[in-house]
Amino acid sequence: MNGASTSSNSIRAALSYCVQQVRSYDYHHYLCLLHLPPAVRKAAFALRAFNVETSRAMDVASDPKIGLMRLLWWQEAIDKIFSKKLIEHPIAQALSSVISEHKVTKSWLKRSVEARIKDASREENGILETIGELEKYAEDTMSTLLYMTLQAGGIRSTVADHAASHIGKASGLLLLLKSLPYHASRGGQFSYIPKEVAVNHGLLVQQAGRSEIRVEPSQALADAVFEIASVASIHLQKARELTGSVPTEAFPVLLPAVPAQVLLDSLQRSQFDVFDPRLARGVLGISPLWFQMKLKWHAWRKY
């Protein structure tokens, strides 16, 4: 077997690993990516797998410092990838192939991992102040994935980028809301309810001389979740208003608007109680079959 064949087999194995990671840990987006043209799908799976890896870094680490070290490793790995240095990690290998083929912008990848690093540091130091900070985190981690996927597909459209920005923000905000019970169960002091929202709804309390946000089933929490979900809803509406000007080839990339709307609808059905067990059923609170039918419908309608 020659070197070229070995390299090709290695890339195929790396991409297969990426697909499995996205399927295992980001299933609703895995289903979205299946609607992409094959040429773009490879890049999208590599980018989503990178997001899975960085988003889970703190969760899988036995010590927060180890999780932070992992994120710092990825920050350095991006520099090495763009310097064409070989890294023995399947997601890094897949990213290297995608970057070489599609010329993905480095600053977007860096912005994504730097947002995760800042978030990991904040877990030790305290509370988000405003919804604006939460929106920026959502854009830096979620919208950037859509920007890069559009770029990998050769889609140059300011309107598509604007739609991607709104969809990413909505998706990020809603997924952070869905994660509130998980973070509360870890017993940490950090919450994705910003201080300004917590104050509005009486969730900010003083414990042992420091401010904490109470995250437990209550009407006050449901009201806070509703306030943040309403911001996500506005972003989805703004994305819909751009539909008529978005290039046709961009619609498959923007399909993550569908799971965002599904999650928003599921939250509404549960009266914005993030502890409602129905939110953990199926795909974002609905049956997998119904979710896939929604995806197919929107992919066909290009809306």
BASESE-572248 format. One record per residue (C-alpha): residue in one letter; residue number from 1; x, y, z. Coordinates in Angstrom, 2 decimals, padded with zeros to 5 digits. Example, Ala and Ser with C-alpha at 12.3 -4.5 7.8 and 13.67 -1.06 7.14 Angstrom:
% BASESE-572248
(A,1,(012.30,-004.50,007.80)),
(S,2,(013.67,-001.06,007.14)),
% end
This chain:
% BASESE-572248
(M,1,(000.00,000.00,000.00)),
(N,2,(001.51,003.35,-000.98)),
(G,3,(001.62,006.50,001.16)),
(A,4,(-001.24,008.17,-000.69)),
(S,5,(-003.53,005.20,-000.05)),
(T,6,(-002.55,005.12,003.61)),
(S,7,(-003.29,008.82,003.92)),
(S,8,(-006.62,008.42,002.14)),
(N,9,(-007.61,005.55,004.42)),
(S,10,(-006.61,007.59,007.46)),
(I,11,(-008.79,010.52,006.37)),
(R,12,(-011.75,008.21,005.70)),
(A,13,(-011.36,006.69,009.16)),
(A,14,(-011.13,010.16,010.71)),
(L,15,(-014.28,011.32,008.94)),
(S,16,(-016.11,008.15,009.96)),
(Y,17,(-015.15,008.89,013.56)),
(C,18,(-016.54,012.42,013.19)),
(V,19,(-019.85,011.11,011.88)),
(Q,20,(-020.16,008.70,014.81)),
(Q,21,(-019.37,011.42,017.35)),
(V,22,(-022.01,013.74,015.93)),
(R,23,(-024.54,010.92,015.76)),
(S,24,(-023.86,009.95,019.37)),
(Y,25,(-023.78,013.39,020.98)),
(D,26,(-025.58,015.80,018.64)),
(Y,27,(-028.24,013.62,017.04)),
(H,28,(-030.63,016.34,015.91)),
(H,29,(-027.85,018.08,014.01)),
(Y,30,(-026.64,014.73,012.68)),
(L,31,(-030.05,014.34,011.02)),
(C,32,(-029.80,017.88,009.62)),
(L,33,(-026.38,017.18,008.07)),
(L,34,(-027.72,014.17,006.16)),
(H,35,(-029.64,016.65,003.97)),
(L,36,(-026.47,018.42,002.84)),
(P,37,(-024.91,017.77,-000.57)),
(P,38,(-022.14,015.13,-000.24)),
(A,39,(-019.38,017.64,-001.03)),
(V,40,(-020.41,019.84,001.91)),
(R,41,(-021.44,017.05,004.26)),
(K,42,(-017.87,015.94,004.93)),
(A,43,(-016.86,019.43,006.05)),
(A,44,(-020.01,019.84,008.13)),
(F,45,(-019.44,016.58,010.02)),
(A,46,(-015.82,017.52,010.78)),
(L,47,(-016.89,020.94,012.06)),
(R,48,(-019.76,019.54,014.15)),
(A,49,(-017.48,016.86,015.60)),
(F,50,(-015.05,019.60,016.61)),
(N,51,(-017.94,021.35,018.34)),
(V,52,(-018.93,018.12,020.11)),
(E,53,(-015.36,017.68,021.30)),
(T,54,(-015.00,021.20,022.67)),
(S,55,(-018.52,021.43,024.11)),
(R,56,(-018.02,018.19,026.08)),
(A,57,(-014.47,018.91,027.25)),
(M,58,(-015.54,020.14,030.69)),
(D,59,(-018.27,017.52,031.13)),
(V,60,(-016.09,014.46,030.57)),
(A,61,(-013.10,015.68,032.57)),
(S,62,(-012.66,014.36,036.10)),
(D,63,(-011.30,017.76,037.12)),
(P,64,(-012.25,021.18,035.65)),
(K,65,(-008.56,021.99,035.21)),
(I,66,(-008.19,018.94,032.97)),
(G,67,(-011.15,020.05,030.87)),
(L,68,(-009.66,023.52,030.52)),
(M,69,(-006.30,022.00,029.51)),
(R,70,(-008.10,020.04,026.81)),
(L,71,(-009.63,023.21,025.42)),
(L,72,(-006.24,024.94,025.48)),
(W,73,(-004.86,021.93,023.60)),
(W,74,(-007.47,022.48,020.88)),
(Q,75,(-006.59,026.16,020.72)),
(E,76,(-002.99,025.19,019.95)),
(A,77,(-004.12,022.39,017.65)),
(I,78,(-005.91,024.87,015.37)),
(D,79,(-002.67,026.81,014.92)),
(K,80,(-000.84,023.58,014.11)),
(I,81,(-003.51,022.50,011.62)),
(F,82,(-003.20,025.79,009.73)),
(S,83,(000.57,025.38,009.80)),
(K,84,(000.04,021.97,008.10)),
(K,85,(001.45,020.04,011.05)),
(L,86,(000.26,016.48,011.58)),
(I,87,(-001.80,015.87,014.74)),
(E,88,(-002.62,012.34,015.82)),
(H,89,(-006.28,012.95,016.58)),
(P,90,(-009.10,011.87,014.23)),
(I,91,(-011.09,015.11,014.49)),
(A,92,(-007.95,017.18,013.98)),
(Q,93,(-007.08,015.05,010.93)),
(A,94,(-010.57,015.51,009.50)),
(L,95,(-010.41,019.26,010.11)),
(S,96,(-007.02,019.43,008.45)),
(S,97,(-008.43,017.75,005.34)),
(V,98,(-011.47,020.04,005.28)),
(I,99,(-009.40,023.20,005.80)),
(S,100,(-007.04,022.19,003.03)),
(E,101,(-009.90,021.51,000.64)),
(H,102,(-012.25,024.37,001.48)),
(K,103,(-010.02,027.11,002.95)),
(V,104,(-012.17,027.52,006.06)),
(T,105,(-011.46,030.74,007.92)),
(K,106,(-009.17,030.22,010.89)),
(S,107,(-010.62,033.07,012.96)),
(W,108,(-014.01,031.37,013.17)),
(L,109,(-012.52,028.15,014.52)),
(K,110,(-010.42,030.13,016.98)),
(R,111,(-013.43,032.17,018.08)),
(S,112,(-015.35,028.99,018.81)),
(V,113,(-012.75,027.39,021.04)),
(E,114,(-011.88,030.68,022.74)),
(A,115,(-015.55,031.09,023.68)),
(R,116,(-015.45,027.61,025.25)),
(I,117,(-012.28,028.52,027.16)),
(K,118,(-013.87,031.72,028.47)),
(D,119,(-016.97,029.77,029.46)),
(A,120,(-014.88,027.14,031.26)),
(S,121,(-013.08,029.86,033.21)),
(R,122,(-016.41,031.48,034.09)),
(E,123,(-017.59,028.24,035.70)),
(E,124,(-015.03,028.92,038.40)),
(N,125,(-015.52,032.68,038.65)),
(G,126,(-019.21,033.42,038.61)),
(I,127,(-022.24,034.61,036.74)),
(L,128,(-023.11,035.87,033.29)),
(E,129,(-024.36,039.43,033.55)),
(T,130,(-026.66,039.93,030.56)),
(I,131,(-028.63,038.13,027.88)),
(G,132,(-026.33,039.91,025.41)),
(E,133,(-023.38,037.93,026.80)),
(L,134,(-025.37,034.73,026.39)),
(E,135,(-026.22,035.66,022.79)),
(K,136,(-022.56,036.32,022.02)),
(Y,137,(-021.58,032.94,023.44)),
(A,138,(-024.27,031.30,021.30)),
(E,139,(-023.06,033.09,018.18)),
(D,140,(-019.38,032.33,018.83)),
(T,141,(-020.08,028.61,019.32)),
(M,142,(-023.10,027.88,017.11)),
(S,143,(-023.38,030.56,014.42)),
(T,144,(-019.71,030.12,013.55)),
(L,145,(-020.39,026.48,012.61)),
(L,146,(-022.98,027.66,010.08)),
(Y,147,(-020.67,030.38,008.73)),
(M,148,(-017.95,027.80,008.14)),
(T,149,(-020.33,025.30,006.56)),
(L,150,(-021.62,027.98,004.17)),
(Q,151,(-018.01,028.79,003.33)),
(A,152,(-017.18,025.12,002.75)),
(G,153,(-020.12,024.96,000.33)),
(G,154,(-018.77,027.91,-001.62)),
(I,155,(-021.82,030.00,-000.63)),
(R,156,(-020.94,033.67,-000.47)),
(S,157,(-024.03,035.53,000.68)),
(T,158,(-024.37,038.28,003.26)),
(V,159,(-028.06,037.41,003.65)),
(A,160,(-027.26,033.74,004.30)),
(D,161,(-024.66,034.81,006.87)),
(H,162,(-027.22,037.02,008.60)),
(A,163,(-029.73,034.15,008.69)),
(A,164,(-027.00,031.85,010.04)),
(S,165,(-026.21,034.36,012.77)),
(H,166,(-029.83,034.43,013.96)),
(I,167,(-030.28,030.65,013.70)),
(G,168,(-027.06,029.98,015.59)),
(K,169,(-028.00,032.40,018.35)),
(A,170,(-031.47,030.88,018.69)),
(S,171,(-030.12,027.34,018.69)),
(G,172,(-027.41,028.16,021.22)),
(L,173,(-029.79,029.94,023.62)),
(L,174,(-032.37,027.14,023.51)),
(L,175,(-029.83,024.35,023.99)),
(L,176,(-028.34,026.20,026.95)),
(L,177,(-031.81,026.40,028.48)),
(K,178,(-032.31,022.67,027.91)),
(S,179,(-029.00,022.02,029.69)),
(L,180,(-029.97,023.91,032.88)),
(P,181,(-031.06,020.77,034.83)),
(Y,182,(-027.83,019.00,033.90)),
(H,183,(-025.66,021.86,035.13)),
(A,184,(-027.76,022.18,038.28)),
(S,185,(-027.26,018.46,038.97)),
(R,186,(-023.49,018.91,038.91)),
(G,187,(-023.72,021.04,042.03)),
(G,188,(-021.67,023.91,040.64)),
(Q,189,(-022.29,027.60,041.23)),
(F,190,(-022.50,028.49,037.54)),
(S,191,(-025.76,028.87,035.62)),
(Y,192,(-026.70,029.96,032.11)),
(I,193,(-029.39,032.22,033.54)),
(P,194,(-027.85,035.72,033.28)),
(K,195,(-027.83,037.91,036.37)),
(E,196,(-030.16,040.51,034.86)),
(V,197,(-032.78,037.82,034.19)),
(A,198,(-032.28,036.19,037.60)),
(V,199,(-032.84,039.55,039.33)),
(N,200,(-036.03,040.13,037.31)),
(H,201,(-037.49,036.86,038.58)),
(G,202,(-036.13,036.63,042.11)),
(L,203,(-033.68,033.83,041.37)),
(L,204,(-030.55,035.62,042.64)),
(V,205,(-029.73,034.64,046.21)),
(Q,206,(-026.81,035.22,048.56)),
(Q,207,(-025.05,032.12,049.85)),
(A,208,(-021.93,032.22,052.02)),
(G,209,(-021.17,035.77,050.99)),
(R,210,(-021.51,035.22,047.25)),
(S,211,(-024.27,035.53,044.68)),
(E,212,(-025.88,032.37,043.32)),
(I,213,(-028.73,031.72,040.92)),
(R,214,(-031.36,029.29,042.13)),
(V,215,(-032.03,026.67,039.44)),
(E,216,(-034.77,024.35,040.64)),
(P,217,(-038.34,023.68,039.49)),
(S,218,(-040.39,026.82,040.14)),
(Q,219,(-042.62,029.31,038.39)),
(A,220,(-039.88,031.91,038.79)),
(L,221,(-037.44,029.74,036.85)),
(A,222,(-040.06,029.03,034.18)),
(D,223,(-040.59,032.79,033.81)),
(A,224,(-036.83,033.33,033.43)),
(V,225,(-036.64,030.55,030.84)),
(F,226,(-039.55,032.15,028.98)),
(E,227,(-037.72,035.49,028.89)),
(I,228,(-034.62,033.94,027.31)),
(A,229,(-036.63,031.67,025.01)),
(S,230,(-038.48,034.77,023.77)),
(V,231,(-035.15,036.23,022.62)),
(A,232,(-034.44,032.97,020.76)),
(S,233,(-037.89,033.15,019.18)),
(I,234,(-037.16,036.66,017.88)),
(H,235,(-033.95,035.40,016.27)),
(L,236,(-035.85,032.58,014.53)),
(Q,237,(-038.43,035.07,013.29)),
(K,238,(-035.70,037.35,011.91)),
(A,239,(-034.16,034.36,010.12)),
(R,240,(-037.55,033.50,008.59)),
(E,241,(-037.94,037.08,007.37)),
(L,242,(-034.74,036.64,005.35)),
(T,243,(-035.96,033.45,003.65)),
(G,244,(-036.97,035.13,000.41)),
(S,245,(-033.46,036.54,-000.12)),
(V,246,(-031.40,033.51,000.93)),
(P,247,(-029.74,031.65,-002.00)),
(T,248,(-031.35,028.28,-002.67)),
(E,249,(-028.09,026.41,-002.12)),
(A,250,(-027.86,027.81,001.42)),
(F,251,(-031.11,026.29,002.69)),
(P,252,(-029.71,022.83,003.56)),
(V,253,(-026.98,024.50,005.64)),
(L,254,(-029.61,026.50,007.52)),
(L,255,(-031.76,023.48,008.44)),
(P,256,(-030.66,023.72,012.11)),
(A,257,(-033.45,026.30,012.34)),
(V,258,(-035.80,023.30,012.42)),
(P,259,(-034.48,021.66,015.62)),
(A,260,(-034.30,025.11,017.22)),
(Q,261,(-038.01,025.65,016.50)),
(V,262,(-038.83,022.11,017.66)),
(L,263,(-037.10,022.76,020.99)),
(L,264,(-038.82,026.11,021.36)),
(D,265,(-042.19,024.44,020.74)),
(S,266,(-041.36,021.68,023.24)),
(L,267,(-040.46,024.26,025.88)),
(Q,268,(-043.74,026.03,025.23)),
(R,269,(-045.71,022.78,025.64)),
(S,270,(-043.97,022.19,028.97)),
(Q,271,(-044.83,025.77,030.02)),
(F,272,(-041.08,026.53,030.01)),
(D,273,(-040.35,024.06,032.80)),
(V,274,(-036.90,022.78,031.82)),
(F,275,(-037.25,020.00,034.40)),
(D,276,(-040.26,018.55,032.57)),
(P,277,(-039.25,014.95,031.64)),
(R,278,(-040.98,015.27,028.27)),
(L,279,(-038.09,017.45,027.06)),
(A,280,(-035.74,014.47,027.33)),
(R,281,(-037.92,012.17,025.22)),
(G,282,(-037.28,011.37,021.57)),
(V,283,(-035.53,014.18,019.72)),
(L,284,(-035.85,017.48,021.59)),
(G,285,(-039.19,016.41,023.05)),
(I,286,(-040.88,014.89,019.98)),
(S,287,(-040.74,011.43,018.39)),
(P,288,(-037.75,010.74,016.12)),
(L,289,(-040.10,009.94,013.22)),
(W,290,(-042.00,013.21,013.59)),
(F,291,(-038.70,015.11,013.84)),
(Q,292,(-037.40,013.56,010.62)),
(M,293,(-040.68,014.30,008.85)),
(K,294,(-040.38,017.96,009.88)),
(L,295,(-036.81,018.06,008.57)),
(K,296,(-037.82,016.51,005.22)),
(W,297,(-040.75,018.91,004.89)),
(H,298,(-038.60,021.99,005.49)),
(A,299,(-035.78,020.67,003.30)),
(W,300,(-038.30,020.19,000.49)),
(R,301,(-039.99,023.56,001.00)),
(K,302,(-036.66,025.35,001.45)),
(Y,303,(-038.05,027.28,004.38)),
% end
